[in-house]
Amino acid sequence: MISLRNPPVVSLFILLCSYAGVAQALKCGSEDYQCEIEAYTKEIKANPNDLHFYFDRGKAHEGLKSFDAAIADLSKYISGGSLNKHDLANAYAERAMCYRHLKKLDPALSDYSSAIQLEPDEVRFLLERGDTYSHKSKFSAAITDFTSAITLKPLNADGYISRAVAYVQDKDDKSAFADLNKAIELDEHNLKAYYFRAFIFMRRSEFAKAIADFDKHVSQNPNKDDFLFLSYKNRALAYWHLDNIGEELSQLNATIEKWPDEASPYRMRAEVYRSMGKKDLAEADEKTAARLEKKYK
């Protein structure tokens, strides 16, 4: 969507052109980013001093995953020198996200720090910088940011989950477990918390409890989040640890049905078939796994 935040003092003619541009851009579909880019480009040519169109075009480039182009437009917007703190902070955070997509974590951290300096009480910036620190394996710094976010918004489950994930990566399962319990207490429908708590239960060899959390993550997950495949696969592994081969096989069958192009469930099912003396089925799964591994190598 086009924004006209803090428009500069311009002539009535230019203002009318800007609003005409808004009307034109609104004819674009909700995700017709190429249409938006064309509309914003026309506005930039007509009104080169209205830098807000660079921000909006940058967002459209981001929608097309053209992150270098997005960064160029956001940089133009940031360098304009006439933005209020709120808009400038959001621009830094938006550019930081583009850098993250390009795996350029150091400039992303720099931009998040600039955003936080401008708006130190914005929880979103702290969570995103903390996550960036986690991606650099700087878990202590990440935990500090997540703790600041929790202090500012103690009833927000996302802060506890983010800090728990950093604790897990830093091998502090005790602190992670406490944060995940708190997150579930605050929001029992936050499925990510159940997945990571199940992961901790697996590391504790509390497999029945892990299965219960995997079940919650799977059964209430219509959107197929990033951890759904892992929940299916690890739930099968938990049944293996409990010597429940029949249920493990059932879980692996369900996993393969949903993700037929993933190699690892075939490898796991091949081991089950071999333990059952079903050599032909095991070999067939091993061949399928090898083919998929070669295909996606």
C-alpha positions as CSV (number, residue, x, y, z in Angstrom):
1,M,0.0,0.0,0.0
2,I,1.2,3.5,-0.7
3,S,1.9,5.7,2.2
4,L,2.0,9.5,2.3
5,R,3.5,9.9,5.7
6,N,4.8,13.4,6.4
7,P,4.5,14.7,2.8
8,P,6.8,17.6,2.1
9,V,5.4,21.1,1.5
10,V,4.8,21.1,-2.3
11,S,2.5,22.8,-4.8
12,L,-1.1,21.9,-5.1
13,F,-0.3,20.5,-8.6
14,I,2.2,18.0,-7.2
15,L,-0.1,17.0,-4.4
16,L,-2.8,16.3,-6.9
17,C,-0.4,14.2,-9.0
18,S,0.6,12.3,-5.9
19,Y,-3.0,11.4,-5.0
20,A,-3.6,10.4,-8.6
21,G,-0.6,8.1,-8.2
22,V,-2.2,6.6,-5.1
23,A,-5.4,5.9,-7.0
24,Q,-3.4,4.3,-9.8
25,A,-1.4,2.1,-7.4
26,L,-4.6,1.0,-5.6
27,K,-5.8,-0.6,-8.8
28,C,-3.0,-3.2,-8.4
29,G,-3.9,-6.5,-6.8
30,S,-2.9,-7.1,-3.2
31,E,0.2,-9.0,-4.3
32,D,0.7,-7.6,-7.8
33,Y,4.1,-6.2,-6.9
34,Q,5.2,-5.6,-10.5
35,C,2.1,-3.4,-11.0
36,E,3.0,-1.5,-7.8
37,I,6.6,-1.0,-8.9
38,E,5.5,0.5,-12.2
39,A,3.1,2.8,-10.4
40,Y,5.7,4.0,-7.9
41,T,8.3,4.4,-10.6
42,K,6.0,6.8,-12.4
43,E,5.4,8.7,-9.2
44,I,9.1,9.0,-8.5
45,K,9.7,10.4,-12.0
46,A,6.9,12.9,-11.5
47,N,7.8,13.8,-7.9
48,P,11.5,13.0,-7.4
49,N,11.6,14.9,-4.1
50,D,8.8,12.7,-2.5
51,L,11.0,10.0,-1.0
52,H,8.2,8.1,0.5
53,F,7.6,6.5,-2.9
54,Y,11.0,5.0,-2.7
55,F,10.0,3.2,0.5
56,D,6.8,1.9,-1.0
57,R,8.7,0.7,-4.2
58,G,11.3,-0.9,-2.0
59,K,8.5,-2.9,-0.2
60,A,7.2,-4.0,-3.6
61,H,10.7,-5.1,-4.7
62,E,10.8,-7.0,-1.4
63,G,7.5,-8.7,-2.3
64,L,9.2,-9.9,-5.5
65,K,12.2,-11.1,-3.5
66,S,14.4,-8.6,-5.4
67,F,16.2,-7.7,-2.2
68,D,19.1,-5.8,-3.8
69,A,16.7,-3.5,-5.6
70,A,14.7,-3.1,-2.3
71,I,17.8,-2.2,-0.4
72,A,18.7,0.5,-3.1
73,D,15.3,2.1,-2.7
74,L,15.2,1.9,1.1
75,S,18.7,3.4,1.2
76,K,17.5,6.3,-1.0
77,Y,14.6,6.8,1.4
78,I,16.8,6.6,4.5
79,S,19.4,9.1,3.1
80,G,16.7,11.7,2.4
81,G,17.3,13.4,5.7
82,S,13.7,14.6,6.4
83,L,12.1,11.6,8.1
84,N,10.7,11.5,11.6
85,K,12.1,9.0,14.1
86,H,9.3,6.5,13.6
87,D,9.5,6.4,9.8
88,L,13.3,6.3,9.8
89,A,13.4,3.4,12.4
90,N,10.9,1.4,10.3
91,A,13.0,2.0,7.2
92,Y,16.1,0.7,8.9
93,A,14.3,-2.4,10.1
94,E,12.8,-3.0,6.7
95,R,16.3,-2.8,5.1
96,A,17.7,-5.0,7.8
97,M,15.1,-7.7,6.8
98,C,16.3,-7.4,3.2
99,Y,19.9,-7.9,4.3
100,R,18.8,-11.0,6.3
101,H,17.2,-12.5,3.2
102,L,20.6,-12.0,1.5
103,K,22.3,-13.6,4.5
104,K,24.2,-10.3,5.1
105,L,23.9,-10.4,8.8
106,D,26.4,-7.8,9.8
107,P,24.7,-4.9,7.9
108,A,21.3,-6.3,9.1
109,L,22.5,-6.0,12.7
110,S,23.8,-2.5,12.1
111,D,20.4,-1.4,10.7
112,Y,18.5,-3.0,13.6
113,S,20.7,-1.2,16.0
114,S,20.0,2.1,14.3
115,A,16.3,1.3,14.5
116,I,16.5,0.5,18.2
117,Q,18.5,3.6,18.9
118,L,15.7,5.6,17.4
119,E,12.9,3.6,19.0
120,P,14.3,1.7,22.0
121,D,10.9,0.5,23.2
122,E,9.8,-1.1,19.9
123,V,9.6,-4.8,20.8
124,R,9.6,-6.0,17.2
125,F,13.0,-4.5,16.5
126,L,14.5,-6.2,19.6
127,L,13.0,-9.6,18.6
128,E,14.3,-9.3,15.0
129,R,17.8,-8.2,16.1
130,G,17.8,-11.0,18.7
131,D,16.9,-13.5,16.0
132,T,19.7,-12.1,13.8
133,Y,22.2,-12.6,16.6
134,S,21.0,-16.2,17.0
135,H,21.7,-16.8,13.3
136,K,25.3,-15.6,14.0
137,S,25.4,-18.0,17.0
138,K,25.8,-15.0,19.3
139,F,23.3,-16.5,21.7
140,S,24.2,-14.3,24.7
141,A,23.5,-11.1,22.7
142,A,20.3,-12.7,21.4
143,I,19.1,-13.6,24.9
144,T,19.8,-10.0,26.1
145,D,17.6,-8.6,23.3
146,F,14.8,-11.1,23.9
147,T,15.0,-10.4,27.7
148,S,14.6,-6.6,26.9
149,A,11.6,-7.4,24.7
150,I,10.0,-9.5,27.5
151,T,10.6,-6.7,30.0
152,L,8.8,-4.3,27.6
153,K,6.0,-6.7,26.8
154,P,5.8,-9.4,29.5
155,L,2.5,-10.9,28.2
156,N,3.8,-11.5,24.7
157,A,4.4,-15.2,24.2
158,D,6.7,-14.6,21.2
159,G,9.4,-13.1,23.4
160,Y,9.6,-16.1,25.6
161,I,9.6,-18.5,22.6
162,S,12.4,-16.6,20.9
163,R,14.5,-16.6,24.1
164,A,13.7,-20.3,24.6
165,V,15.0,-21.1,21.1
166,A,18.2,-19.2,21.9
167,Y,18.6,-21.1,25.1
168,V,18.1,-24.4,23.3
169,Q,20.8,-23.5,20.8
170,D,23.0,-22.5,23.7
171,K,22.3,-25.9,25.3
172,D,20.5,-24.4,28.3
173,D,17.5,-26.6,28.2
174,K,16.4,-25.7,31.8
175,S,16.0,-22.1,31.0
176,A,14.4,-22.9,27.6
177,F,11.9,-25.2,29.2
178,A,10.8,-22.6,31.7
179,D,10.3,-20.0,28.9
180,L,8.3,-22.5,26.8
181,N,6.0,-23.3,29.7
182,K,5.5,-19.6,30.2
183,A,4.8,-19.1,26.5
184,I,2.2,-21.8,26.6
185,E,0.6,-20.4,29.7
186,L,0.3,-17.0,27.9
187,D,-0.9,-18.5,24.6
188,E,-1.9,-22.1,24.6
189,H,-2.4,-21.9,20.8
190,N,1.1,-20.9,20.0
191,L,2.2,-24.1,18.3
192,K,5.9,-23.3,18.0
193,A,6.2,-23.5,21.8
194,Y,4.9,-27.1,21.7
195,Y,7.4,-28.1,19.0
196,F,10.4,-26.8,20.9
197,R,9.2,-28.2,24.2
198,A,8.8,-31.6,22.5
199,F,12.4,-31.2,21.3
200,I,13.6,-30.7,24.9
201,F,11.5,-33.7,26.0
202,M,13.3,-35.8,23.4
203,R,16.7,-34.7,24.7
204,R,15.5,-35.6,28.2
205,S,14.4,-39.1,26.9
206,E,10.8,-38.3,28.0
207,F,9.4,-39.7,24.8
208,A,5.8,-40.0,25.8
209,K,5.7,-36.3,26.8
210,A,7.4,-35.4,23.5
211,I,4.8,-37.3,21.6
212,A,2.0,-35.4,23.4
213,D,3.5,-32.1,22.4
214,F,4.2,-33.3,18.8
215,D,0.6,-34.3,18.7
216,K,-0.6,-30.8,19.7
217,H,1.7,-29.2,17.2
218,V,0.5,-31.5,14.4
219,S,-3.2,-31.7,15.1
220,Q,-3.7,-27.9,15.4
221,N,-1.4,-26.9,12.6
222,P,-3.5,-26.2,9.4
223,N,-0.9,-23.8,7.9
224,K,2.0,-26.2,7.8
225,D,4.6,-24.1,9.5
226,D,8.4,-24.7,9.1
227,F,8.5,-27.3,11.9
228,L,5.5,-29.5,10.8
229,F,7.7,-32.0,8.9
230,L,10.1,-32.2,11.8
231,S,7.2,-32.9,14.2
232,Y,6.0,-35.8,12.1
233,K,9.5,-37.3,11.7
234,N,10.5,-36.8,15.3
235,R,7.3,-38.2,16.5
236,A,8.0,-41.4,14.6
237,L,11.5,-41.4,16.2
238,A,9.9,-41.0,19.7
239,Y,7.8,-44.1,19.0
240,W,11.0,-46.0,18.0
241,H,12.5,-45.1,21.4
242,L,9.4,-46.5,23.1
243,D,9.8,-49.8,21.0
244,N,6.4,-49.1,19.4
245,I,7.4,-50.2,15.9
246,G,3.8,-50.4,14.7
247,E,3.1,-46.8,15.6
248,E,6.5,-45.7,14.3
249,L,5.7,-47.3,10.9
250,S,2.3,-45.6,10.9
251,Q,3.9,-42.2,11.5
252,L,6.5,-42.7,8.9
253,N,3.8,-43.7,6.3
254,A,1.9,-40.5,7.2
255,T,5.1,-38.4,6.9
256,I,6.0,-39.9,3.5
257,E,2.4,-39.4,2.2
258,K,2.6,-35.7,3.1
259,W,6.3,-35.1,2.0
260,P,7.0,-37.7,-0.7
261,D,10.2,-35.9,-1.8
262,E,12.0,-35.9,1.5
263,A,14.6,-38.7,1.7
264,S,15.1,-39.1,5.5
265,P,11.6,-40.7,6.2
266,Y,12.3,-43.4,3.6
267,R,15.7,-44.1,5.3
268,M,13.9,-44.4,8.7
269,R,11.1,-46.6,7.3
270,A,13.7,-48.9,5.6
271,E,15.2,-49.6,9.1
272,V,11.7,-50.4,10.4
273,Y,11.1,-52.8,7.5
274,R,14.5,-54.5,8.1
275,S,13.7,-55.0,11.7
276,M,10.4,-56.6,10.6
277,G,12.2,-58.9,8.2
278,K,10.7,-57.2,5.1
279,K,13.9,-57.0,3.1
280,D,12.3,-56.1,-0.3
281,L,10.4,-53.2,1.1
282,A,13.5,-52.0,2.9
283,E,15.6,-52.1,-0.2
284,A,12.9,-50.2,-2.2
285,D,12.8,-47.4,0.4
286,E,16.6,-47.2,0.4
287,K,16.6,-46.9,-3.4
288,T,14.0,-44.1,-3.2
289,A,16.0,-42.3,-0.5
290,A,19.2,-42.5,-2.6
291,R,17.4,-41.2,-5.6
292,L,16.0,-38.2,-3.7
293,E,19.3,-37.4,-2.0
294,K,21.0,-37.4,-5.4
295,K,18.2,-35.3,-6.9
296,Y,18.4,-32.6,-4.3
297,K,22.1,-32.7,-3.6
